[in-house]
Amino acid sequence: MTQVAVVIPAYDEADRVGATVAAAATLAAVDVVVVVDDGSRDGTGRAAREAGASVLRHARNRGKAAAMDIGAEAVRLLDQREPRASPRPLLFLDADLGATAAAAGALITPVLAGEADMTIAVFADRVKLGGHGLVVRLSGAGIRRATGWTPAQPLNGQRCLSRAAYDAARPLARGFGVETAMSIDLKRKGFRIAEVEVPMAHRATGTDLRAQLHRARQFADVARALATRL
């Protein structure tokens, strides 16, 4: 069986990353879980390591795209050290999925079967994605304008990609613009994208000042990614 590597970008997720790692490690095709601690100020790295992940750490917060890229590069180096017929596909998961990460196998199957080059999760419990509708609308409208395709959940970070698809999506757009840019770039290059409904959920975005600042950063990153693609 082809093996798959899980890459989890994580920032201040000490309370949930351990459960996410443990759940991801139960997936039949997964043989390595890499957590990139993106400059966390809590015990994220320690919790991930105790749960069995290989942990890389940024000394400062560099953003989601940078964490994804360093994790993917670590997997590439691992592939080069081992005799393999083909590079591992990459399954990207958010750090706050907790036990629901165990449902991510449905994202892997189409990629391993050669039916898709990238899969994107569609959370069955869509309420969990609430709190950043403006950013979702901006991303969805931008992808539609650029490609003619309207994704159900354009900002969903749960994605499985073949190594060829991942390499074709590089260089990754900055920060939280990564998913929007990835969808546009791969669609334009003719890669096959499939959306897969899964019973997964992460922490809903709140309404406090920290959540508002987070959404503002998301909006800016998505707008920046779209500005270079429309």
Sequence and secondary structure as in RCSB ss.txt:
>XXXX:A:sequence
MTQVAVVIPAYDEADRVGATVAAAATLAAVDVVVVVDDGSRDGTGRAAREAGASVLRHARNRGKAAAMDIGAEAV
RLLDQREPRASPRPLLFLDADLGATAAAAGALITPVLAGEADMTIAVFADRVKLGGHGLVVRLSGAGIRRATGWT
PAQPLNGQRCLSRAAYDAARPLARGFGVETAMSIDLKRKGFRIAEVEVPMAHRATGTDLRAQLHRARQFADVARA
LATRL
>XXXX:A:secstr
   EEEEEEESS TTTHHHHHHHHHTSTTEEEEEEEEES SSSHHHHHHHTT EEEEESS   HHHHHHHHHHHH
HHHHHHS  SS   EEE  TT GGGGGGGHHHHHHHHTTS SEEEEEESSGGGGTT HHHHHHHHHHHHHHHS  
 SSTT   EEE HHHHHHH S  SGGGHHHHHHHHHHHTT  EEEEEES       SSHHHHHHHHHHHHHHHHH
HHTT 
